Amino acid sequence: MAGLRKKHRSRMIIFGLSMLAIATVIVGVAFKDGIQLYRSPTEVAANAPKADELFKLGGLVVEGSWEKGETHQFTITDTANEINVVFNGIMPDLFSEGQGTIVTGKLVDGVFVASDVLAKHDETYMPSEVVDTLKAQGVYVEPES
């Protein structure tokens, strides 16, 4: 009887470890395509992403750069470097020049082709990644309350 219990327990442990390994592989494969790293224009200029890499680009929208239309064009800066962005879709209501934004997409021939645009949700909000980048360059100014 004791030998049967030991054999059954060993099988259950092996089965459990196998299921854990399979789950780990599935999560790893899902994250491989699902993780989108945040980058600033300076980081993109220093280390160009792969041609098919999907990532998030954040910074300030350059004043006077937003060309509205069916296809929106604007420039994002972190005050050190700038990247032109193209977006075909409806812009968020609170998107404006001089404000922080994060766009998701791919870099194609030096132009960022955005699939999604995120804008501030009130007049004092700025994405934390953008704030961190601007603070690192010493150009961030705290908004007045």
Order of alpha helices (4+ residues) and beta strands (2+ residues): alpha-beta-alpha-beta-beta-beta-beta-beta-alpha
